[in-house]
Amino acid sequence: MQPTLVAVAHGSRDPRAPHAVEALLDRVRELRPRLDVRLGHIELNRPLLGDALREVSGSAVLVPLLLGRGHHVKRDLPASAARAAHLRTRIAAPLGPHPLLVEALYDRLLEAGWTPGAAVVLAAAGSRDPDSAADTRRSAALLSERLGGVAVVVAYACAAAPTVPDAVRALAARGHHRVAVASYFTAPGRFATQCAAAAPGAAAAPLGAHPALARLVLRRYDAALAASTAGDQRELATA
């Protein structure tokens, strides 16, 4: 039996968010039909992660549908895994940064009407965790490369600076008068809507059920399994 893939979404009061996440997981199931794929939320939506884990037996890999190493990945997921004492659990890396994530960002920008040469603001939720900020900056650098070297700057909805309007003004001061906003959000929500509303030009949709994101979910699942297997082999070799 393959371990169950438990995708962990943040949760949102926006009624579109759960539908977007389920559409993404449907793509994951299409790519790997025999894999048991479940969903748990950190807050706000059902099923909550703890409830989802209680319905799983054997072993599970928690794949955060989060884009960097923030508090939820470092604290909340390990705590939930520890409470699920009936399970053997592994926690995968967050989705970002990764080239597949950048492909999804790129396509969403094109869909929104981005044209070559226009600068981009990568709008993220924001975190006080320096690792999360570093992950977002790395994604911005990868996106800049994918767009042919155009300026890509990071902005945040909360907890960190600059905001999207501040980032747009900073780009304008550097001579960039065509600016699009890329949505560094897995699903619709208040922060994604807030950032899009501040766009002076094209505003990309959240990543949603992009095919590259579905492939990335499975990459993270497989990598967590491989790392766990390697660790088990090392333990046996030293026993």
Secondary structure, DSSP 8 states (H G I E B T S, - for coil): ---EEEEEE---SSTHHHHHHHHHHHHHHHHSTTS-EEEEESSSSSSBHHHHHHT--SEEEEEE--SS--HIIIIIHHHHHHH-TTSEEEE---S-S-HHHHHHHHHHHHHHT--TT-EEEEEE---S-HHHHHHHHHHHHHHHHHTTS--EEEEESSSSS--HHHHHHHHHHTT---EEEEE--SS--HHHHHHHHT-SS-B----TT-HHHHHHHHHHHHHHHHHHHHHHHHHHHH-
